Amino acid sequence: MKIKNQLQGLTPYQPGKSLEEVKRQYGLTNVIKLASNENPYGSSPAVKEAIAKELDRLALYPDGYAHLLREKVASHLGVSETQLLFGNGSDEVVQIICRAFLTKGTNTVMATPTFPQYRHNAVIEGAEIREVPLVDGRHDLKKMLEAIDEQTRVVWVCNPNNPSGTYVKEEEFVEFLKNVPKHVLVVSDEAYYEYVTADDYPQTVPLLSQYDNLMVLRTFSKAYGLAGLRVGYGVGNETIIRQIEPAREPFNTSSVAQVAAVAALNDQAFIETCAAKNKQGLESFYRFCQQHGLRYYPSEANFILIDFGIEGNAVFQYLLERGIIVRSGNALGFPTAVRITIGTEEQNEHVFSAILQLLKEKQFV
């Protein structure tokens, strides 16, 4: 048997260590996970109520078209229900886009480092990947535009960018859209949209009426706290959505995920509270980094990328042994950095204490 050549050079996604695994390995009783940009405050209390009501219906297939969730999201965004494509997390929407648009002989343009699933899925489809390095952690839209040609099918803009947390401003994004050829789909991946506070962040949904080649991705995994249920969506031109819909697997979002997402969407007060606490947490990290001479990237997401000037794996391991799970920058394209999810105030203080001890031991201060 012979698999696709493209798969032979790829490695499957490697999840980090679980809380229980870290406790066992290092003999710890308390471990905090700040590695995957999950919401430390969980999800709206209404979510549990909605899930409980759905448990008696688990023998039935979910609504394959997600009618109720579709109606709620469409109303929330002010778009037509036919402009929406739901996925098993926005990861699957990325996969659907790649499956629908990319083949051997085509190419796709993206920043580097950025969310790795763009590249991963493009490789599987046999497309050429054109990566444009970040500049100070930010997308270089001018160079990305220059990389586009007649064979380009998709351009990815991760905004805010993962793993740097930086963002593309509205003026530059609109100018970029004006200059991208109409045969190229521009994907604005906005997984951290609910955390953004910048006044000049692009409001992309209204732009959909002007640019048929724009698609916006969002998710319920981050601020809405439903990472374990896997539900995300794309919103775009009705014709494009209809054309790529056949690439979506049937029943790809579960009944539980659908009712949970509806309940989460209805509780915007919870989201606003989480976003406000996240902003306070970010500001605490900024102050800590400034006080101790650590370089960091200002973030519009719920994480911060800190450059320690030493091997990121070493910082990761040091924190891990003290019960703090973060992401090493080695695997993210920033070898001397770590990415840390903003936690609760108590969790953040625990991180500061551990980092301060690290800095003293390494004679940074």
Secondary structure, 3 states (H helix, E strand, C coil): CCCCHHHHCCCCCCCCCCHHHHHHHHCCCCCEECCCCCCCCCCCHHHHHHHHHHHHHCCCCCCCCCHHHHHHHHHHHCCCHHHEEEECCHHHHHHHHHHHHCCCCCEEEEEECCCCHHHHHHHHCCCEEEEEECECCECCHHHHHHCCCCCEEEEEEECCCCCCCCCCCHHHHHHHHHHCCCCCEEEEECCCHHHCCCCCCCCCHHHHHCCCCEEEEEECCCCCCCCCCCCEEEEECHHHHHHHHHHCCCCCCCHHHHHHHHHHHHCHHHHHHHHHHHHHHHHHHHHHHHHCCCEEECCCCCEEEEECCCCHHHHHHHHHCCCEECEEHHHHCCCCEEEEECCCHHHHHHHHHHHHHHHHHCCCC
